[in-house]
């Protein structure tokens, strides 16, 4: 009997819900329908009958039945009563002759994106895990600037931005790049993004089609690999040497549509692309009619020698797109970056950026523009550079016992990490795992490789490790690591 079924369903729902009675009845009838206990076209008792059988008020019953009718579960026929919708799909698994095919949890691309170059495994973290130091960032000042712009916000500041970002911020970025990075840029070429990942995705979507080839450095930045995989591009690794990306004649057989590079401080080896190699790369890009994507991710932190000019500064044919972010000078959660595109692409990029990403955060952009104009960004950069340099020197000193013919450091002149290079026969993944078990997070260099099998080493971050932690743990780490390396290398000496 229907009333008994409904009473049983209601009693089962009561302990887990605080719904009103009409919602409980609605849910009980709906579940009875979907379980196949009521068949399509079957007539229901009248509302008065249900009222008496269930011990509910008529208003409660009518409210539940009306909602079911609105959602298409029931239909009413004048003079005949209320019926289960004849078109209601039959979903009772017990009555289905053959089970439906199982849905795949992820697409092939989804599986690749969630299992390849995972950030949790490849992001450079402090070698002392769980510690982050943003103490130098002027939080109180930043809050005052944000509050100021929220108080004086005009309606258009609460909308999306179709102009590529807040005008004063774009002008501030333009001035900074002209002076500090030798990038020849006008304001209309600058697009404010949510960071490098969005910049990469935008370039991949607008400048290449699915199955086009992108050349990447090998070893590679995991975020770029993910961005290109997500847009259906074919990734082709180009080996990196001590002068940066080194294309061979054989690589020309796989012509690129895009070439992604980190020339000022290759990620993760730290190699600096030589001037000759930069000109070679630009010539190859012209030969293949390819766009060059320059990721200048940590150029602010140059500790040895003069600043290295950007690849975009050598571009005479408008083929380089330049990108950077504010996350390493300020804080990662800011999620603001910039993309500089050739003038011929600026209008199209702004339109697509607006349609695809619905950019906003205008009050935050306004606060950042004022932060830069008032000189606070330059001050924060000086303090951060000094702090990171102290940590770098402390870590280099601590690692000194590990160095020798079998181990050397690369990439320590710039950035927030360095690479301890090891012979090709060393199992750097096992070594990194041993260090993790000892409470020290470093990354195996081989995990960043695309095709090559000859690189081994440890990628060690120091940017987010407080100086006191490096001083405290550094000597112990170095001594333990030196002993471990000696035992690993002994059979091969």
GUVEXFI-361983 format. One record per residue (C-alpha): residue number from 0; residue in one letter; chain; x, y, z. Coordinates in steps of 0.001 Angstrom, whole numbers, plus 500000, padded with zeros to 6 digits. Example, Ala and Ser with C-alpha at 12.3 -4.5 7.8 and 13.67 -1.06 7.14 Angstrom:
2
n	res	chain	u	v	w
0	A	A	512300	495500	507800
1	S	A	513670	498940	507140
***
This chain:
493
n	res	chain	u	v	w
0	X	A	500000	500000	500000
1	X	A	501323	503423	499007
2	X	A	500640	505074	502372
3	X	A	502714	502451	504181
4	X	A	505590	502958	501750
5	X	A	505467	506715	502241
6	X	A	505294	506428	506039
7	X	A	508362	504167	505953
8	X	A	510245	506652	503756
9	X	A	509289	509592	505988
10	X	A	510417	507785	509127
11	X	A	513723	506988	507437
12	X	A	514271	510639	506507
13	X	A	513337	512219	509847
14	X	A	516479	511380	511873
15	X	A	518755	513008	509281
16	X	A	516760	516121	508353
17	X	A	515053	519073	509961
18	X	A	512830	519667	506950
19	X	A	509196	520760	507349
20	X	A	506565	518047	506876
21	X	A	505608	519018	503309
22	X	A	509306	518696	502264
23	X	A	509562	515288	503957
24	X	A	506447	514082	502121
25	X	A	507707	515515	498824
26	X	A	511025	513701	499215
27	X	A	509328	510444	500250
28	X	A	507062	510452	497161
29	X	A	509967	511437	494874
30	X	A	512155	508594	496143
31	X	A	509287	506113	495787
32	X	A	508824	507221	492174
33	X	A	512511	507055	491294
34	X	A	512960	503645	492899
35	X	A	510285	502199	490593
36	X	A	507841	501350	493382
37	X	A	505324	503606	491645
38	X	A	504976	503034	487912
39	X	A	504528	505551	485117
40	X	A	500833	506318	484636
41	X	A	499812	504883	488007
42	X	A	497039	506764	489854
43	X	A	497738	508216	493319
44	X	A	495207	508350	496149
45	X	A	493447	511675	496542
46	X	A	494910	514325	498798
47	X	A	492119	513655	501341
48	X	A	492946	509942	501425
49	X	A	496639	510625	501881
50	X	A	495803	513186	504578
51	X	A	493929	510588	506628
52	X	A	496327	507694	505963
53	X	A	499471	509683	506768
54	X	A	498082	511751	509606
55	X	A	499079	515033	507950
56	X	A	497158	518222	507266
57	X	A	495625	518679	503844
58	X	A	497736	521791	503227
59	X	A	500881	519730	503836
60	X	A	499780	517041	501376
61	X	A	498661	519539	498723
62	X	A	501924	521499	498985
63	X	A	504006	518357	498450
64	X	A	501899	517119	495508
65	X	A	501895	520548	493851
66	X	A	505700	520722	494008
67	X	A	505975	517263	492462
68	X	A	503619	518329	489698
69	X	A	505633	521492	489016
70	X	A	508808	519409	488673
71	X	A	507129	516987	486279
72	X	A	506856	513909	488470
73	X	A	503036	514004	488634
74	X	A	500259	515106	486292
75	X	A	496663	515991	487192
76	X	A	493640	515219	485036
77	X	A	490444	517117	485765
78	X	A	487794	514749	487079
79	X	A	490191	511774	487096
80	X	A	492795	512484	489791
81	X	A	496558	512668	490061
82	X	A	498846	510249	488185
83	X	A	502518	509460	487900
84	X	A	503771	511169	484758
85	X	A	503511	508596	481931
86	X	A	506787	509924	480490
87	X	A	508730	509459	483730
88	X	A	511860	507414	482916
89	X	A	512045	503919	484352
90	X	A	515107	503939	486613
91	X	A	514709	500934	488898
92	X	A	518029	499036	488517
93	X	A	516430	495791	489711
94	X	A	514032	495825	486747
95	X	A	516650	496765	484151
96	X	A	517646	493830	481960
97	X	A	521175	495085	481235
98	X	A	523255	497472	483280
99	X	A	524107	500775	481588
100	X	A	527736	501357	480628
101	X	A	529868	502766	483410
102	X	A	530816	506420	483086
103	X	A	534540	507037	482977
104	X	A	535535	509149	485954
105	X	A	537957	511215	483888
106	X	A	538654	511797	480221
107	X	A	542055	510752	478860
108	X	A	543143	514379	479091
109	X	A	541718	514671	482590
110	X	A	543626	511600	483701
111	X	A	546844	512970	482201
112	X	A	546345	516360	483848
113	X	A	545693	514840	487259
114	X	A	548536	512295	487156
115	X	A	551367	514027	485268
116	X	A	553694	516697	486671
117	X	A	551584	517126	489802
118	X	A	552299	520380	491624
119	X	A	552367	518691	495011
120	X	A	555365	516685	493816
121	X	A	557159	519323	491751
122	X	A	556520	522722	493319
123	X	A	559740	524030	494848
124	X	A	559024	524248	498544
125	X	A	561330	525201	501386
126	X	A	563737	522421	502228
127	X	A	562254	522749	505690
128	X	A	558619	521832	504953
129	X	A	555598	523702	506247
130	X	A	557368	527007	506832
131	X	A	556683	530171	504860
132	X	A	558077	533608	505563
133	X	A	556157	536630	504326
134	X	A	557029	538647	507402
135	X	A	558712	541368	505355
136	X	A	555546	542144	503395
137	X	A	553833	545336	504704
138	X	A	550466	543754	505443
139	X	A	549028	546734	507358
140	X	A	549880	549156	504545
141	X	A	548442	546799	501957
142	X	A	545201	546509	503920
143	X	A	544908	550293	504188
144	X	A	545331	550710	500430
145	X	A	542741	548045	499690
146	X	A	540278	549541	502169
147	X	A	540804	552980	500652
148	X	A	539906	551780	497168
149	X	A	536954	549778	498414
150	X	A	535570	552878	500118
151	X	A	535930	555049	497012
152	X	A	535049	552373	494487
153	X	A	532951	553514	491543
154	X	A	530425	551147	489919
155	X	A	532727	550364	486996
156	X	A	535369	549147	489462
157	X	A	533001	546340	490496
158	X	A	532510	545142	486934
159	X	A	534666	543032	484636
160	X	A	537484	544748	482793
161	X	A	537453	544702	479000
162	X	A	540483	546997	478674
163	X	A	543025	544422	479783
164	X	A	543187	545619	483366
165	X	A	543205	548751	485492
166	X	A	544808	551553	483480
167	X	A	547161	552953	486150
168	X	A	548400	549432	486968
169	X	A	549113	548724	483301
170	X	A	551043	551994	483087
171	X	A	553024	551103	486216
172	X	A	553877	547685	484742
173	X	A	554901	549343	481482
174	X	A	557294	551729	483252
175	X	A	558759	548917	485358
176	X	A	559406	546622	482391
177	X	A	560971	549363	480279
178	X	A	563447	550321	482989
179	X	A	564141	547016	484761
180	X	A	563812	544425	482015
181	X	A	564533	546371	478802
182	X	A	561185	545310	477345
183	X	A	560052	547717	474588
184	X	A	556386	548007	475528
185	X	A	553467	550417	475310
186	X	A	550518	550446	477692
187	X	A	548107	548947	475168
188	X	A	550289	545827	474931
189	X	A	549942	544987	478642
190	X	A	547195	542647	479844
191	X	A	546703	542042	483552
192	X	A	546037	538359	484252
193	X	A	545551	536214	487333
194	X	A	549106	534940	486972
195	X	A	551435	532990	484719
196	X	A	549120	529991	484376
197	X	A	546348	532148	482944
198	X	A	548832	533904	480674
199	X	A	550076	530558	479346
200	X	A	546559	529261	478808
201	X	A	545558	532407	476950
202	X	A	548590	532150	474642
203	X	A	547958	528471	473959
204	X	A	544280	529053	473187
205	X	A	544790	532026	470904
206	X	A	548028	531199	469102
207	X	A	547779	527440	468527
208	X	A	545219	524786	467669
209	X	A	544810	521314	469214
210	X	A	547597	518943	468117
211	X	A	549955	521797	467209
212	X	A	553446	521363	468650
213	X	A	554997	523410	471427
214	X	A	558702	523257	472160
215	X	A	559528	523223	475874
216	X	A	562792	523125	477723
217	X	A	563709	519660	478985
218	X	A	563689	519532	482015
219	X	A	560512	521585	482085
220	X	A	558394	523813	484284
221	X	A	555444	521644	485331
222	X	A	552923	524508	485106
223	X	A	553700	525095	481443
224	X	A	553391	521381	480678
225	X	A	549952	521348	482304
226	X	A	548775	524504	480516
227	X	A	549693	523093	477112
228	X	A	548302	519644	477837
229	X	A	545006	521244	478892
230	X	A	544681	522942	475500
231	X	A	545474	519822	473497
232	X	A	548955	520757	472293
233	X	A	551695	518240	471563
234	X	A	554667	518778	473863
235	X	A	558142	518353	472366
236	X	A	561061	518605	474769
237	X	A	564290	520369	473765
238	X	A	567286	519492	475907
239	X	A	568798	522225	478071
240	X	A	572542	522676	478547
241	X	A	574514	525281	480483
242	X	A	573509	527908	477890
243	X	A	569796	527180	477981
244	X	A	567528	525532	475401
245	X	A	569692	523829	472751
246	X	A	567659	522841	469672
247	X	A	569277	520284	467372
248	X	A	568821	519840	463626
249	X	A	566665	516787	464333
250	X	A	564217	518930	466309
251	X	A	563323	520847	463152
252	X	A	561521	517719	461963
253	X	A	558916	518567	464613
254	X	A	558249	522230	463789
255	X	A	556707	524248	466629
256	X	A	553816	526650	466705
257	X	A	554915	527877	470138
258	X	A	558294	527916	471887
259	X	A	558195	528277	475675
260	X	A	561390	529334	477455
261	X	A	562669	530655	480788
262	X	A	565870	532211	479394
263	X	A	566981	534359	482328
264	X	A	566922	531488	484847
265	X	A	565917	528161	483357
266	X	A	563445	526287	485516
267	X	A	564587	524107	487215
268	X	A	568323	523867	486296
269	X	A	569002	527613	486626
270	X	A	570901	527821	483319
271	X	A	571121	531291	481771
272	X	A	570556	531425	478012
273	X	A	573579	532899	476262
274	X	A	573283	535806	473853
275	X	A	574220	533607	470901
276	X	A	571609	531031	471878
277	X	A	568971	533776	472210
278	X	A	569607	534988	468673
279	X	A	569556	531393	467443
280	X	A	566205	530812	469114
281	X	A	564654	533947	467607
282	X	A	565955	532931	464172
283	X	A	564427	529467	464548
284	X	A	561128	531023	465583
285	X	A	561115	533134	462406
286	X	A	562041	530076	460347
287	X	A	559100	528094	461710
288	X	A	556699	531073	461949
289	X	A	556419	530299	465660
290	X	A	555616	532477	468660
291	X	A	558074	532632	471545
292	X	A	556635	532676	475077
293	X	A	559141	534174	477529
294	X	A	558414	533410	481180
295	X	A	560489	535827	483271
296	X	A	559322	534303	486530
297	X	A	562035	535407	488986
298	X	A	564167	537995	487197
299	X	A	563760	540394	490137
300	X	A	566180	538311	492199
301	X	A	569573	538526	490552
302	X	A	572330	538144	493157
303	X	A	575502	537879	491093
304	X	A	576471	540031	488125
305	X	A	574394	542605	486235
306	X	A	570704	542055	485458
307	X	A	570108	539921	482388
308	X	A	568155	541642	479625
309	X	A	564950	540010	478458
310	X	A	564593	537991	475290
311	X	A	561773	540355	474346
312	X	A	564317	543183	474322
313	X	A	566112	541475	471405
314	X	A	562932	540874	469425
315	X	A	562815	542936	466250
316	X	A	560026	540989	464566
317	X	A	557225	541097	467176
318	X	A	557319	537373	467805
319	X	A	557906	537276	471586
320	X	A	555142	537348	474215
321	X	A	556504	538222	477652
322	X	A	554962	537258	480996
323	X	A	555603	537697	484694
324	X	A	553814	537981	488029
325	X	A	553912	539747	491392
326	X	A	553655	536621	493523
327	X	A	557319	536246	494473
328	X	A	557866	539870	495501
329	X	A	554522	540299	497297
330	X	A	552682	537056	498097
331	X	A	551398	534086	496020
332	X	A	547738	534524	496979
333	X	A	547678	537931	495291
334	X	A	547126	536104	491977
335	X	A	548024	539008	489696
336	X	A	550378	538791	486734
337	X	A	550885	540393	483370
338	X	A	551229	539415	479737
339	X	A	552868	541640	477119
340	X	A	551721	540880	473570
341	X	A	552726	542351	470194
342	X	A	550641	545368	469178
343	X	A	549046	543418	466341
344	X	A	547608	540932	468851
345	X	A	546582	543299	471656
346	X	A	542953	543886	470656
347	X	A	542255	540203	469973
348	X	A	543882	539108	473246
349	X	A	541859	541608	475283
350	X	A	538585	540483	473699
351	X	A	539360	536804	474238
352	X	A	540636	537408	477774
353	X	A	537368	539150	478608
354	X	A	535210	536390	477137
355	X	A	537190	533425	478471
356	X	A	538247	534599	481921
357	X	A	535917	537456	482927
358	X	A	538770	539406	484542
359	X	A	538067	541558	487575
360	X	A	539616	542373	490967
361	X	A	539725	546031	489972
362	X	A	539965	547388	493548
363	X	A	542909	545046	494199
364	X	A	544535	546160	490949
365	X	A	543994	549794	491975
366	X	A	545638	549139	495350
367	X	A	548611	547495	493628
368	X	A	548974	550414	491198
369	X	A	549166	552858	494103
370	X	A	551496	550494	495987
371	X	A	553890	550665	493022
372	X	A	553511	554408	492356
373	X	A	554233	555283	495997
374	X	A	557511	553352	495873
375	X	A	556412	550528	498174
376	X	A	556932	547847	495527
377	X	A	560538	548939	494986
378	X	A	561068	548969	498750
379	X	A	559507	545507	499158
380	X	A	561674	544227	496315
381	X	A	564871	545557	497905
382	X	A	564017	543962	501242
383	X	A	563036	540663	499642
384	X	A	566183	540591	497512
385	X	A	568358	541199	500565
386	X	A	566527	538579	502625
387	X	A	566644	535930	499895
388	X	A	570316	536615	499259
389	X	A	571110	535969	502922
390	X	A	569241	532685	502775
391	X	A	570961	531741	499522
392	X	A	574423	532389	500954
393	X	A	573583	530482	504118
394	X	A	572362	527483	502120
395	X	A	575386	527556	499813
396	X	A	577660	527549	502843
397	X	A	575753	524663	504386
398	X	A	575949	522612	501181
399	X	A	579679	523149	500721
400	X	A	580646	519759	502260
401	X	A	578520	518027	499588
402	X	A	580361	519572	496652
403	X	A	583225	518113	494672
404	X	A	583892	516271	491464
405	X	A	580672	514297	491772
406	X	A	578329	517113	492818
407	X	A	578076	520778	491908
408	X	A	575514	523573	492132
409	X	A	573833	525402	489254
410	X	A	571355	528250	489171
411	X	A	572405	529893	492424
412	X	A	573010	533340	490900
413	X	A	569312	534143	490668
414	X	A	565880	533133	491866
415	X	A	564566	531310	494915
416	X	A	566004	527859	494350
417	X	A	569211	526154	493312
418	X	A	570013	522812	491766
419	X	A	572499	520349	493253
420	X	A	573634	518413	490173
421	X	A	574615	514746	490555
422	X	A	576007	512047	488245
423	X	A	573543	510370	485901
424	X	A	573721	507033	487731
425	X	A	572481	508411	491060
426	X	A	568874	507576	491959
427	X	A	567772	511118	492834
428	X	A	564164	510095	493416
429	X	A	565138	507659	496135
430	X	A	567524	510207	497581
431	X	A	564766	512838	497697
432	X	A	562440	510312	499331
433	X	A	565012	509580	502027
434	X	A	565307	513288	502705
435	X	A	561541	513599	502892
436	X	A	561453	510848	505493
437	X	A	564001	512877	507431
438	X	A	561609	515845	507310
439	X	A	563328	517774	504509
440	X	A	561495	518395	501257
441	X	A	563628	518644	498122
442	X	A	562711	517625	494572
443	X	A	564478	515152	492262
444	X	A	565670	516860	489089
445	X	A	564813	513810	486980
446	X	A	561118	514258	487852
447	X	A	561044	517433	485732
448	X	A	562373	515711	482612
449	X	A	560205	515090	479552
450	X	A	562220	512730	477334
451	X	A	565823	512847	478514
452	X	A	567162	510288	480971
453	X	A	570583	511739	481734
454	X	A	569827	514347	484418
455	X	A	570017	513709	488132
456	X	A	570073	516152	490996
457	X	A	568122	517811	493783
458	X	A	566113	521013	493379
459	X	A	566312	522881	496679
460	X	A	564171	525911	497452
461	X	A	565209	528543	499952
462	X	A	562809	531409	499200
463	X	A	560183	530412	501742
464	X	A	562487	528984	504396
465	X	A	563238	531486	507187
466	X	A	566925	532232	507620
467	X	A	566875	530873	511166
468	X	A	565648	527506	509870
469	X	A	568418	527298	507282
470	X	A	571003	528183	509921
471	X	A	569561	525619	512309
472	X	A	569022	522739	509889
473	X	A	571551	523564	507207
474	X	A	574710	522021	508727
475	X	A	572881	518864	509760
476	X	A	571290	518582	506326
477	X	A	574602	519099	504563
478	X	A	576422	516564	506748
479	X	A	573701	513968	506306
480	X	A	573434	514679	502573
481	X	A	577224	514507	502124
482	X	A	577330	511118	503832
483	X	A	574398	509869	501766
484	X	A	575988	511097	498549
485	X	A	579299	509468	499373
486	X	A	577578	506147	499958
487	X	A	575576	506540	496751
488	X	A	578643	507418	494697
489	X	A	581091	504980	496268
490	X	A	580441	502077	493853
491	X	A	581085	504351	490899
492	X	A	584288	506019	492076
***
